[in-house]
Amino acid sequence: MEHHVIIEKLCSCAKRDGLSQVVTFDTKESAKNAAETQLSFMESSFCGKHNFDITEVDDHYVIGMLGGGCGCGTQHMH
């Protein structure tokens, strides 16, 4: 079974860093570890005006943006 790490919305910070919206893993544990690593990277490397969380959905991990406008050029999309 495949497990995915999904970035719910690719803000301009994610696009600037060339992040893929969906990454696939063979094991749930690998996907979880990758999601946690990705979350840490996003929180430390992005503009700092938004926060993220991880939600498990049907054995996949979705990284979502918390709050409203983020200050990185995607306010109109929230």
JOWO-V931565 format. One record per residue. RES is the residue in one letter. PSI is psi in radians with two decimals (999 if undefined). OMEGA is omega in whole degrees, -180 to 180 (999 if undefined). Layout:
res=[RES,RES]
psi=[PSI,PSI]
omega=[OMEGA,OMEGA]
This chain:
res=[M,E,H,H,V,I,I,E,K,L,C,S,C,A,K,R,D,G,L,S,Q,V,V,T,F,D,T,K,E,S,A,K,N,A,A,E,T,Q,L,S,F,M,E,S,S,F,C,G,K,H,N,F,D,I,T,E,V,D,D,H,Y,V,I,G,M,L,G,G,G,C,G,C,G,T,Q,H,M,H]
psi=[2.42,2.57,2.45,2.59,2.13,2.20,2.01,-0.80,2.19,1.72,3.06,-0.50,-0.75,-0.72,-0.73,-0.68,0.03,0.52,2.49,2.48,-0.57,2.24,2.37,2.46,2.71,-0.51,2.67,-0.68,-0.72,-0.73,-0.74,-0.80,-0.74,-0.71,-0.74,-0.70,-0.75,-0.76,-0.80,-0.76,-0.81,-0.73,-0.54,-0.39,-0.33,-3.07,-0.29,0.04,0.12,2.78,2.83,2.78,2.89,2.30,2.29,2.21,1.94,0.89,0.33,2.84,2.11,2.17,2.02,2.69,2.31,2.50,-2.99,-2.22,2.44,-0.22,0.05,0.33,0.12,0.25,-0.67,-0.23,-0.19,999]
omega=[177,177,-174,166,-173,171,-173,180,177,176,-178,177,179,179,180,-179,175,-179,175,-179,179,175,-173,179,-179,-178,178,180,177,179,179,179,179,179,179,177,180,179,179,178,-178,-179,-177,-173,-177,-171,177,-179,176,179,-177,171,179,176,176,180,177,179,174,-179,-178,176,-177,177,179,174,-176,-177,-173,178,-178,175,-179,-177,-177,-178,-176,999]
